[in-house]
Amino acid sequence: MDTISWNDFALVELRTGTVLDVQDFPEARAPAYKIRVDFGPELGIRKTSARVTHLYSKEALLGRQVIGLVNIPPRQIGPVQSEFLLTGFVQGDGSVVLAVPERPVANGLKLA
């Protein structure tokens, strides 16, 4: 494992947001969803694709608060331009357990 400095960590923008919309992403190579998340008034609504179909239905994701890495450059994933990285923990079988706030908080708060 590489070590980063405190200054490096200060650059990382992990923010809370609420899932507004979840759509199937049939063009993806592996099962995935297209997801739109509201990160509050400063950052607004951003979209991404995520391989979280093993453990989460579209209905289970809708309205859920999540944590996203928001200060990375956009990345083209097929027809979707991903504007943030949805965070989670990849298990041995490849399924992803989302990283989420322990209780409801305002959208856009930075993880400290």
C-alpha positions as a printed Julia matrix, in Angstrom:
112×3 Matrix{Float64}:
   0.0     0.0     0.0
   1.33    3.41   -0.97
   1.3     6.19    1.62
  -0.04    9.65    0.75
   0.59   12.92    2.55
  -1.99   14.85    4.54
  -1.83   17.46    1.76
  -2.74   14.77   -0.78
  -5.72   13.69    1.33
  -6.87   17.33    1.64
  -7.26   17.37   -2.16
  -9.75   14.47   -2.16
 -13.38   15.62   -2.4
 -15.65   12.89   -1.05
 -19.14   14.4    -0.82
 -22.59   13.25    0.24
 -25.42   13.16   -2.24
 -28.88   11.72   -2.76
 -29.71    9.39   -5.65
 -32.35   11.04   -7.85
 -32.57    8.63  -10.77
 -31.41    5.11  -11.64
 -31.66    3.62  -15.11
 -30.52    0.35  -16.64
 -27.28    0.58  -18.63
 -27.62   -2.21  -21.22
 -24.65   -0.95  -23.26
 -22.22   -1.58  -20.37
 -19.81   -4.52  -20.63
 -20.73   -5.69  -17.12
 -24.14   -5.2   -15.48
 -24.4    -1.57  -14.35
 -26.78    1.32  -13.76
 -26.75    4.93  -14.96
 -27.2     7.0   -11.79
 -27.91   10.71  -11.17
 -27.06   12.15   -7.73
 -27.82   15.54   -6.15
 -24.67   16.81   -4.41
 -26.3    20.01   -3.14
 -26.31   23.63   -4.32
 -22.54   24.01   -4.71
 -21.99   20.96   -6.96
 -25.47   20.27   -8.31
 -26.59   17.08  -10.02
 -23.98   14.74  -11.46
 -24.19   11.45  -13.32
 -22.16    8.27  -13.34
 -22.39    4.59  -14.12
 -21.85    2.01  -11.41
 -21.62   -1.76  -11.19
 -23.84   -2.12   -8.14
 -26.54   -4.34   -9.65
 -25.63   -7.45   -7.64
 -26.8    -6.08   -4.29
 -29.02   -3.11   -5.17
 -32.2    -2.8    -7.22
 -33.02    0.49   -8.91
 -35.79    1.01   -6.36
 -33.44    0.39   -3.42
 -31.01    3.03   -4.69
 -33.57    5.73   -5.36
 -33.54    8.31   -2.56
 -30.53    6.72   -0.82
 -27.68    8.93    0.34
 -24.28    7.95   -1.03
 -20.69    9.17   -0.97
 -19.1    10.22   -4.25
 -15.59   11.24   -5.28
 -16.44   14.44   -7.13
 -13.12   16.08   -8.06
 -11.94   13.66  -10.7
 -12.02   14.43  -14.42
 -15.05   13.23  -16.4
 -14.62    9.78  -17.96
 -16.45    8.44  -20.99
 -17.95    5.01  -20.31
 -19.71    3.95  -23.49
 -22.47    6.5   -24.11
 -22.28    7.85  -20.51
 -19.92   10.59  -19.38
 -19.19    9.75  -15.75
 -18.86   12.91  -13.62
 -18.04   11.31  -10.26
 -17.08    7.97   -8.72
 -19.69    6.26   -6.55
 -17.78    4.78   -3.61
 -18.14    1.3    -2.21
 -16.33   -1.8    -1.04
 -15.65   -4.55   -3.58
 -16.18   -7.99   -2.07
 -14.45  -11.22   -3.11
 -17.3   -12.15   -5.47
 -17.08   -8.76   -7.22
 -20.26   -7.34   -5.67
 -20.06   -3.81   -4.29
 -21.36   -2.65   -0.91
 -21.94    1.1    -1.05
 -20.13    3.49    1.29
 -22.92    5.57    2.82
 -23.4     8.09    5.65
 -24.37    6.48    8.95
 -27.35    8.85    9.25
 -28.98   11.48    7.0
 -26.86   14.58    6.37
 -27.07   17.53    4.01
 -26.15   16.89    0.38
 -22.71   18.2    -0.54
 -20.99   17.76    2.82
 -17.31   16.88    2.52
 -15.95   13.78    4.24
 -13.37   14.91    6.79
